Amino acid sequence: MAKNDDILLQMKRNPKDVKFVDFCKVCESFFGKARKGTGSHRIYKTPWQGDPRINVQNHKGKAKAYQVKQVLLALEKLEVSHGVKE
């Protein structure tokens, strides 16, 4: 499995080609353990008010591109609001 920095770089460069296991590794390192959703969904909790969830889904071993983009935006928000570095 790749390191978080390498995975984040891959997510930014090509969000359509991110392995789901790597994607979950990044999500777990920033948002904690996932709550198992129904079927192939995993739900991660974020520390802010409003809609504090990130819902990710396995699609044939890859992360869905729009969900990768959502996580990248959440990581930016996390960095700005809580001073967390990627």
Secondary structure as GFF3:
##gff-version 3
##sequence-region A 1 86
A	DSSP	alpha_helix	4	13	.	.	.	ID=ss1
A	DSSP	alpha_helix	20	31	.	.	.	ID=ss2
A	DSSP	beta_strand	35	36	.	.	.	ID=ss3
A	DSSP	beta_strand	41	45	.	.	.	ID=ss4
A	DSSP	beta_strand	53	59	.	.	.	ID=ss5
A	DSSP	beta_strand	62	63	.	.	.	ID=ss6
A	DSSP	alpha_helix	65	82	.	.	.	ID=ss7
###
